[in-house]
Amino acid sequence: MIRMPMTARGMTISDQLARNARTGGDQVALTFEGTTRTYREADERVSRLASALRERGVGPGDRVAVLGLNALEVMECYFATARLGAISVPLNFRLVAAEVAYMLEDSGARVAVVQSVLADVLKQAAEKAGGLDAVLEFGGEAGTYERALADASPEFGEVEVDERSAAFIMYTSGTTGRPKGAVLTHRNLLLHTFSLMVHQGVQPDDRVWMAAAPLFHIAGLAAFLPTLQMGGHVVLLPTGGFDPAATVDLMERERVSSVFMVPAQWQAVCALPGIADRDLSALRRISWGAAPATTTLLRTMAETFPQAEMNTVFGQTECSPVTTVLRGEDAIRKIGSVGTPMVNVEVRVVDDEDNDVAPGEVGEIVYRGPMVMREYWNKPAETAEAFRGGWFHSGDLVRQDDEGFFYVVDRKKDMLISGGENIYCAEVEDALASHPAVADVSVIGMPDGKWGEVPLAVIVAADPASPPSAADIESWASERLARYKVPRRLAVVEALPRNPSGKVLKTELRADRDAGRLEIRS
C-alpha cells in the first residue's frame, strides 16, 4: 500500500495560512492597532518564526508557551508552532507567576514567547518551574523577537504533521480547582472550523471578522479560523480593559461584518449613548457565548442591531469549543435557548447513572464527535472520568424542549439542593437580572440548619447609592419563581469577580462568604 505524506493533506492552521498566501497573497489578512499584514507578509513572518524556534531546539511535539495580550505576534506564534509540528500552550495574561509556573511545569514547555510587559511574570514563573531553555520577547525596545525573525530564514520548508497530533494545550479556566490542559488536535480545530462555516453560512461579502476575545482563550483562538480559511480579514481587538466606545469605532471604521463577544461586552456596547446612530450597516452577524446571558440582554441586543443576525454559541474548551448553535431565525422565537447541535456533534442528556432523560427533564449534556479533545494533558484519571461510557461529560445541566432545542440550566457543580429540591442558580439569576435596581447578579448557596442550603443573591446595584433591599429582591423573585427558589438573603458588592471569558468566579464568592467578607442581609 502506498503511504501518502501528511504534507499532501495540509490539515493544520499553518497550512491554511500558506495556501491563502499562495493563492491570494496580496489580500489583507490581519489588522491590529494600525498595523496591517497581507497573507503573503503574514506567511513569511510565520516561516521566519518557525525557523527561529527550530534554531532554539523546538521540534515536533515540543511545547511552546505563549504569554501576551492580544497581538499579531501571538497569532504568529500559533501558526509557527503548528508549522513546526510543535504544541502551543497559550497562557492567561492575568495570571500571577505561581499560576503560570504551574502551567509551565505541567505542560513541560521549555521555550516561551512573551510580551515585554509580562516578561517579569514569566521570569518569576520560570524560576519556580525550573527554568526555560529559550525566550523570545516582543513589544519592547529590548525585545529579541524581531531580531530573531530578521536573522531567520523565510524558507522554512515543510514538516510532516499528523492531523491527529496535538496542536494546542488549552488550560481550562479553573473556576473549580486547578486548571486542566485540554489537548486539541489539528483535526479537532479544522473540523470545528468547517462546522462553524456551515452553521454561519459565510458569504463572500461577509469577510471582516473582529476578534474581540483574548487569544489565550479558546473563543479567541477558534473564532477567527473560519475567516482565515475563507481568505478574509481579521481585525484584532486589544485586550487589557474592554472599551465599548473604541470597539464600536473600530467596527465602524473597518466595516466589520461579524463579531463574537461575551454578554458583559455586549451589555456595555448596547448601553453606549447614540449607538443606534452609528454606521454599522456592514454588520451581518453578532454572536455571543462563553458565559450566561439574560433574556433582558438578548432582547436589547436584537433591538439595538436589527439588521444583524444574532447567533448564540455554546460549548466548552474541551470541544474546540462550540457544540450547539442558535441561529438567527430562531433567536427571538427560542430566546434563552443555546440552540441545536452543530454538524459533527452528537449529543445526549443523561442522569447521574448516564441514563437518557426525557425531553423537558434536566440532565447533564454529554458529547461525542471529532471536535472533542484528545485528552487532558498528563491526567489519565481525569481523562477516563470525563470520557466514561464513551461520551465526554461536560458538567453542564440542560433541558431539551419538544423541538430539540437545548436550554442551559446550570453548571452541575453550581446546583443547590435545598430541602431535597434542586435549585438551578442560572434560573434564579435570570429572574433577578430583570429587576430595574440590579445591574449584575450571581447566586450561590448559603448553609442553612433547616434546609441544608438556601440561595444567596450577590448583586451589583444599578445605583450604588440606592441598592435594593432583601425584601425588594424577595418580593420580585416571588412573582417569578417557586417559593423554595426565592433568595431571602442578599449581599451587595461593587463588582462580581469574573474570569476572562466573563464567567463569574463563584469559588471566590463562596470564599468571601465563608470568610465573612460578604455583608449578608436578610
FINULUM-457300 format. One record per residue (C-alpha): x, y, z. Coordinates in nm, 3 decimals. Example, Ala and Ser with C-alpha at 12.3 -4.5 7.8 and 13.67 -1.06 7.14 Angstrom:
! FINULUM-457300
c1,c2,c3
1.230,-0.450,0.780 .
1.367,-0.106,0.714 .
This chain:
! FINULUM-457300
c1,c2,c3
0.000,0.000,0.000 .
0.130,0.346,-0.092 .
0.151,0.580,0.206 .
0.063,0.939,0.122 .
0.272,1.201,0.306 .
0.077,1.411,0.557 .
0.215,1.725,0.390 .
-0.002,1.646,0.088 .
-0.314,1.674,0.302 .
-0.240,2.008,0.466 .
-0.461,1.983,0.774 .
-0.305,2.243,1.007 .
-0.392,2.610,1.058 .
-0.046,2.688,0.926 .
-0.124,2.502,0.602 .
-0.437,2.715,0.560 .
-0.236,3.035,0.600 .
0.026,2.919,0.348 .
-0.245,2.818,0.100 .
-0.401,3.164,0.109 .
-0.056,3.325,0.076 .
-0.004,3.132,-0.246 .
-0.347,3.197,-0.398 .
-0.433,3.545,-0.267 .
-0.115,3.678,-0.114 .
-0.196,4.047,-0.156 .
-0.529,4.020,0.028 .
-0.536,4.181,0.372 .
-0.525,3.911,0.639 .
-0.469,4.085,0.973 .
-0.513,4.430,1.124 .
-0.416,4.539,1.474 .
-0.375,4.889,1.611 .
-0.280,5.046,1.279 .
-0.066,4.757,1.151 .
-0.199,4.562,0.853 .
-0.047,4.248,0.704 .
-0.132,4.067,0.384 .
-0.145,3.690,0.366 .
0.197,3.684,0.197 .
0.353,3.906,0.464 .
0.197,3.708,0.747 .
0.306,3.377,0.599 .
0.668,3.491,0.557 .
0.684,3.609,0.919 .
0.542,3.276,1.035 .
0.807,3.088,0.837 .
1.080,3.305,0.987 .
0.947,3.249,1.338 .
0.924,2.874,1.278 .
1.289,2.880,1.164 .
1.389,3.082,1.473 .
1.211,2.842,1.708 .
1.371,2.543,1.537 .
1.711,2.704,1.584 .
1.628,2.721,1.955 .
1.561,2.350,1.976 .
1.186,2.332,1.913 .
1.074,2.026,1.719 .
0.761,1.816,1.668 .
0.575,1.753,1.992 .
0.765,2.015,2.192 .
0.562,2.269,2.387 .
0.595,2.644,2.333 .
0.439,2.869,2.597 .
0.286,3.196,2.471 .
0.219,3.477,2.716 .
0.089,3.806,2.580 .
-0.202,4.041,2.538 .
-0.382,4.029,2.205 .
-0.117,4.099,1.943 .
-0.022,3.989,1.592 .
0.286,3.822,1.742 .
0.064,3.588,1.947 .
-0.118,3.477,1.633 .
0.216,3.431,1.456 .
0.333,3.204,1.737 .
0.031,2.979,1.700 .
0.085,2.942,1.325 .
0.461,2.896,1.356 .
0.428,2.631,1.624 .
0.181,2.441,1.406 .
0.422,2.469,1.112 .
0.687,2.301,1.327 .
0.456,2.025,1.445 .
0.508,2.156,1.798 .
0.235,2.238,2.053 .
0.127,2.588,2.156 .
0.049,2.650,2.524 .
-0.145,2.979,2.547 .
-0.119,3.138,2.891 .
-0.369,3.373,3.051 .
-0.200,3.714,3.086 .
-0.397,3.785,3.405 .
-0.235,3.500,3.597 .
0.025,3.556,3.866 .
0.368,3.395,3.850 .
0.276,3.093,4.064 .
-0.016,3.008,3.835 .
0.197,3.045,3.522 .
0.466,2.830,3.683 .
0.213,2.550,3.735 .
0.125,2.553,3.364 .
0.487,2.565,3.252 .
0.569,2.272,3.474 .
0.255,2.075,3.390 .
0.296,2.121,3.013 .
0.673,2.072,3.014 .
0.725,2.383,2.800 .
1.095,2.463,2.759 .
1.065,2.760,2.519 .
0.841,3.065,2.557 .
0.736,3.374,2.365 .
0.637,3.664,2.588 .
0.527,4.025,2.558 .
0.762,4.271,2.728 .
0.500,4.394,2.976 .
0.467,4.036,3.104 .
0.834,3.941,3.093 .
0.882,3.974,3.470 .
0.586,3.743,3.539 .
0.732,3.483,3.304 .
1.078,3.517,3.456 .
0.944,3.458,3.807 .
0.731,3.168,3.685 .
1.021,3.008,3.500 .
1.237,3.024,3.813 .
0.967,2.841,4.008 .
0.922,2.584,3.730 .
1.292,2.506,3.684 .
1.385,2.744,3.403 .
1.337,2.775,3.028 .
1.584,2.694,2.751 .
1.493,2.997,2.539 .
1.267,3.302,2.550 .
1.170,3.538,2.270 .
1.037,3.874,2.387 .
0.826,4.109,2.176 .
0.678,4.455,2.218 .
0.962,4.635,2.395 .
1.276,4.819,2.292 .
1.494,4.536,2.419 .
1.279,4.265,2.260 .
1.451,3.971,2.094 .
1.156,3.862,1.882 .
1.202,4.091,1.580 .
1.578,4.037,1.577 .
1.522,3.661,1.575 .
1.284,3.692,1.279 .
1.525,3.916,1.088 .
1.808,3.665,1.136 .
1.598,3.359,1.050 .
1.536,3.212,0.707 .
1.199,3.272,0.536 .
1.246,2.937,0.356 .
1.123,2.700,0.622 .
1.033,2.404,0.402 .
0.774,2.151,0.513 .
0.737,1.933,0.820 .
0.509,1.629,0.809 .
0.245,1.694,1.076 .
-0.010,1.426,1.157 .
-0.361,1.572,1.175 .
-0.425,1.365,1.490 .
-0.129,1.514,1.676 .
-0.168,1.784,1.941 .
-0.181,2.144,1.822 .
-0.269,2.322,2.148 .
-0.283,2.261,2.520 .
-0.563,2.491,2.631 .
-0.587,2.528,3.006 .
-0.942,2.539,3.134 .
-1.049,2.843,3.329 .
-1.013,2.669,3.661 .
-1.332,2.802,3.823 .
-1.310,2.493,4.045 .
-0.969,2.353,4.140 .
-0.651,2.373,3.934 .
-0.681,2.414,3.556 .
-0.653,2.107,3.334 .
-0.481,2.118,2.995 .
-0.726,2.019,2.722 .
-0.530,1.872,2.430 .
-0.677,1.987,2.098 .
-0.551,1.831,1.777 .
-0.513,1.980,1.431 .
-0.811,1.771,1.321 .
-1.022,1.900,1.611 .
-0.968,2.260,1.504 .
-1.006,2.209,1.130 .
-1.335,2.020,1.161 .
-1.459,2.277,1.410 .
-1.373,2.548,1.155 .
-1.571,2.375,0.881 .
-1.866,2.310,1.113 .
-1.878,2.678,1.211 .
-1.872,2.778,0.845 .
-2.170,2.551,0.776 .
-2.374,2.700,1.058 .
-2.276,3.060,0.994 .
-2.343,3.039,0.623 .
-2.037,3.253,0.543 .
-2.095,3.464,0.230 .
-1.833,3.628,0.002 .
-1.921,3.975,0.135 .
-1.907,3.855,0.497 .
-1.530,3.869,0.522 .
-1.433,4.103,0.806 .
-1.424,3.936,1.145 .
-1.348,4.131,1.460 .
-1.161,3.911,1.707 .
-1.268,4.052,2.042 .
-1.194,3.763,2.278 .
-0.849,3.711,2.434 .
-0.629,3.494,2.213 .
-0.526,3.271,2.504 .
-0.893,3.166,2.532 .
-1.046,2.904,2.302 .
-1.315,3.157,2.200 .
-1.041,3.390,2.081 .
-0.844,3.121,1.902 .
-1.116,2.918,1.728 .
-1.341,3.207,1.626 .
-1.107,3.371,1.374 .
-1.015,3.049,1.192 .
-1.320,3.038,0.958 .
-1.240,3.388,0.832 .
-0.878,3.298,0.757 .
-0.994,2.973,0.594 .
-1.202,3.187,0.354 .
-0.917,3.430,0.288 .
-1.094,3.705,0.480 .
-0.978,3.989,0.702 .
-0.935,3.950,1.080 .
-0.943,4.273,1.283 .
-0.790,4.209,1.625 .
-0.924,4.399,1.925 .
-0.681,4.499,2.203 .
-0.718,4.340,2.544 .
-0.645,4.466,2.893 .
-0.968,4.655,2.963 .
-1.270,4.650,2.735 .
-1.356,4.990,2.588 .
-1.703,4.976,2.429 .
-1.671,5.315,2.258 .
-1.335,5.225,2.099 .
-1.479,4.888,1.997 .
-1.771,5.046,1.812 .
-1.534,5.299,1.649 .
-1.326,5.008,1.519 .
-1.632,4.819,1.394 .
-1.746,5.127,1.206 .
-1.404,5.214,1.063 .
-1.312,4.863,0.945 .
-1.663,4.778,0.821 .
-1.677,4.473,1.045 .
-1.929,4.216,0.923 .
-1.918,3.962,1.208 .
-1.816,3.967,1.573 .
-1.836,3.747,1.882 .
-1.840,3.899,2.229 .
-1.928,3.777,2.575 .
-2.251,3.905,2.736 .
-2.076,4.160,2.959 .
-1.920,4.318,2.649 .
-2.249,4.325,2.457 .
-2.418,4.484,2.758 .
-2.159,4.765,2.759 .
-2.187,4.818,2.381 .
-2.568,4.829,2.386 .
-2.560,5.086,2.666 .
-2.345,5.332,2.467 .
-2.519,5.667,2.410 .
-2.604,5.712,2.042 .
-2.536,5.350,1.945 .
-2.842,5.348,1.718 .
-2.697,5.635,1.514 .
-2.364,5.467,1.433 .
-2.297,5.339,1.080 .
-2.280,4.965,1.144 .
-2.458,4.871,0.822 .
-2.182,4.624,0.731 .
-2.258,4.420,1.044 .
-2.430,4.100,0.932 .
-2.384,3.871,1.232 .
-2.350,3.921,1.606 .
-2.265,3.624,1.827 .
-2.242,3.569,2.199 .
-2.141,3.287,2.431 .
-1.881,3.175,2.690 .
-2.100,3.295,2.980 .
-2.473,3.307,3.051 .
-2.681,3.595,2.912 .
-3.012,3.712,3.048 .
-3.321,3.728,2.828 .
-3.330,4.102,2.903 .
-2.987,4.149,2.741 .
-3.074,3.931,2.441 .
-3.383,4.137,2.365 .
-3.176,4.455,2.396 .
-2.918,4.318,2.150 .
-3.188,4.230,1.898 .
-3.339,4.578,1.926 .
-3.002,4.755,1.905 .
-2.881,4.566,1.595 .
-3.197,4.482,1.395 .
-3.000,4.443,1.069 .
-2.775,4.168,1.208 .
-2.843,3.800,1.258 .
-2.798,3.709,1.624 .
-2.630,3.374,1.692 .
-2.588,3.204,2.025 .
-2.294,2.964,2.054 .
-2.246,2.721,2.339 .
-1.978,2.469,2.428 .
-1.652,2.444,2.616 .
-1.277,2.438,2.570 .
-1.268,2.059,2.551 .
-1.493,2.064,2.243 .
-1.290,2.314,2.037 .
-1.529,2.480,2.165 .
-1.876,2.515,2.003 .
-2.124,2.229,2.038 .
-2.464,2.393,1.985 .
-2.577,2.699,1.790 .
-2.898,2.902,1.799 .
-2.925,3.063,1.458 .
-3.075,3.400,1.377 .
-3.411,3.275,1.251 .
-3.478,3.124,1.595 .
-3.310,3.392,1.807 .
-3.633,3.553,1.929 .
-3.869,3.257,1.898 .
-3.639,3.046,2.114 .
-3.485,3.323,2.322 .
-3.288,3.179,2.612 .
-3.201,2.861,2.422 .
-2.849,2.768,2.310 .
-2.991,2.602,2.001 .
-2.932,2.264,1.844 .
-2.615,2.058,1.791 .
-2.352,2.162,1.539 .
-2.264,1.948,1.241 .
-2.036,1.664,1.359 .
-2.159,1.685,1.721 .
-2.368,1.406,1.873 .
-2.550,1.487,2.198 .
-2.731,1.309,2.481 .
-2.883,1.436,2.806 .
-2.827,1.194,3.093 .
-2.885,1.147,3.465 .
-2.622,1.062,3.726 .
-2.622,0.697,3.611 .
-2.576,0.802,3.245 .
-2.931,0.706,3.152 .
-3.108,0.926,2.898 .
-3.365,1.162,3.047 .
-3.692,1.254,2.880 .
-3.741,1.586,2.695 .
-3.819,1.859,2.943 .
-3.623,1.694,3.224 .
-3.290,1.830,3.347 .
-2.976,1.626,3.292 .
-2.609,1.657,3.203 .
-2.529,1.715,2.837 .
-2.265,1.474,2.703 .
-2.092,1.478,2.364 .
-1.933,1.263,2.101 .
-1.768,1.378,1.779 .
-1.442,1.471,1.604 .
-1.417,1.813,1.773 .
-1.390,1.666,2.123 .
-1.041,1.694,2.271 .
-0.797,1.405,2.269 .
-0.729,1.407,2.644 .
-0.635,1.612,2.949 .
-0.259,1.658,2.940 .
-0.081,1.428,3.188 .
-0.410,1.346,3.364 .
-0.519,0.991,3.269 .
-0.758,0.952,3.564 .
-0.939,1.279,3.490 .
-0.948,1.190,3.120 .
-1.102,0.849,3.191 .
-1.364,1.004,3.418 .
-1.454,1.270,3.162 .
-1.497,1.006,2.887 .
-1.674,0.740,3.091 .
-1.914,0.534,2.886 .
-1.760,0.659,2.561 .
-1.908,1.011,2.586 .
-1.746,1.335,2.701 .
-1.917,1.458,3.016 .
-1.948,1.836,3.009 .
-2.066,1.913,3.362 .
-2.340,2.137,3.214 .
-2.701,2.077,3.314 .
-2.957,2.133,3.037 .
-3.309,2.050,2.932 .
-3.434,1.984,2.580 .
-3.771,2.102,2.451 .
-4.004,1.910,2.220 .
-3.843,2.067,1.911 .
-3.492,1.958,2.008 .
-3.366,2.296,2.131 .
-3.142,2.297,2.438 .
-3.161,2.531,2.737 .
-2.875,2.561,2.984 .
-2.994,2.526,3.341 .
-2.670,2.543,3.538 .
-2.327,2.401,3.590 .
-2.362,2.068,3.769 .
-2.125,2.183,4.044 .
-2.323,2.507,4.095 .
-2.662,2.344,4.150 .
-2.807,2.386,4.501 .
-3.012,2.130,4.689 .
-3.245,2.293,4.939 .
-3.475,2.071,5.143 .
-3.435,1.798,4.883 .
-3.528,2.029,4.592 .
-3.284,2.110,4.312 .
-3.230,2.483,4.259 .
-3.057,2.590,3.938 .
-2.872,2.914,4.004 .
-2.889,3.030,3.642 .
-3.269,3.026,3.655 .
-3.274,3.240,3.970 .
-3.011,3.476,3.826 .
-3.218,3.526,3.511 .
-3.523,3.619,3.717 .
-3.331,3.870,3.931 .
-3.143,4.026,3.637 .
-3.463,4.187,3.510 .
-3.507,4.383,3.836 .
-3.454,4.751,3.750 .
-3.229,4.803,4.054 .
-2.998,4.512,3.966 .
-2.703,4.571,3.733 .
-2.541,4.230,3.778 .
-2.618,3.922,3.985 .
-2.487,3.582,4.085 .
-2.648,3.321,4.309 .
-2.460,3.082,4.538 .
-2.561,2.856,4.824 .
-2.578,2.961,5.188 .
-2.556,2.691,5.459 .
-2.885,2.657,5.645 .
-2.961,2.445,5.951 .
-3.313,2.355,5.839 .
-3.288,2.324,5.461 .
-2.920,2.230,5.418 .
-2.858,2.531,5.197 .
-3.060,2.822,5.061 .
-2.991,3.062,4.773 .
-2.792,3.377,4.844 .
-2.820,3.656,4.586 .
-2.499,3.854,4.537 .
-2.583,4.165,4.336 .
-2.429,4.478,4.191 .
-2.674,4.764,4.229 .
-2.771,4.974,3.928 .
-2.748,5.275,4.160 .
-2.482,5.212,4.427 .
-2.631,5.486,4.642 .
-2.969,5.313,4.649 .
-2.930,4.934,4.640 .
-3.238,4.710,4.664 .
-3.321,4.553,4.999 .
-3.351,4.183,5.068 .
-3.727,4.236,5.090 .
-3.727,4.401,4.745 .
-3.544,4.104,4.593 .
-3.765,3.852,4.773 .
-4.082,4.023,4.653 .
-3.960,4.043,4.293 .
-3.845,3.682,4.286 .
-4.164,3.553,4.450 .
-4.365,3.665,4.147 .
-4.137,3.474,3.911 .
-4.009,3.167,4.096 .
-4.135,2.883,4.312 .
-4.111,2.965,4.681 .
-3.818,2.734,4.753 .
-3.609,2.907,4.481 .
-3.657,3.259,4.617 .
-3.343,3.414,4.774 .
-3.417,3.555,5.114 .
-3.062,3.662,5.180 .
-2.876,3.928,4.990 .
-2.524,4.065,4.960 .
-2.442,4.382,4.767 .
-2.095,4.414,4.610 .
-1.925,4.670,4.387 .
-1.846,4.411,4.115 .
-1.867,4.038,4.063 .
-1.535,3.852,4.017 .
-1.514,3.715,3.664 .
-1.264,3.519,3.460 .
-1.154,3.644,3.114 .
-1.444,3.469,2.938 .
-1.693,3.653,3.158 .
-1.791,3.366,3.385 .
-1.850,3.461,3.746 .
-1.591,3.304,3.976 .
-1.829,3.151,4.227 .
-1.536,2.992,4.411 .
-1.428,3.345,4.507 .
-1.779,3.439,4.614 .
-1.802,3.127,4.829 .
-1.462,3.205,4.982 .
-1.579,3.559,5.062 .
-1.897,3.417,5.213 .
-1.707,3.173,5.432 .
-1.455,3.436,5.542 .
-1.727,3.681,5.636 .
-1.626,3.931,5.367 .
-1.982,3.949,5.230 .
-2.225,4.165,5.424 .
-2.529,3.937,5.417 .
-2.870,4.091,5.469 .
-3.197,3.910,5.532 .
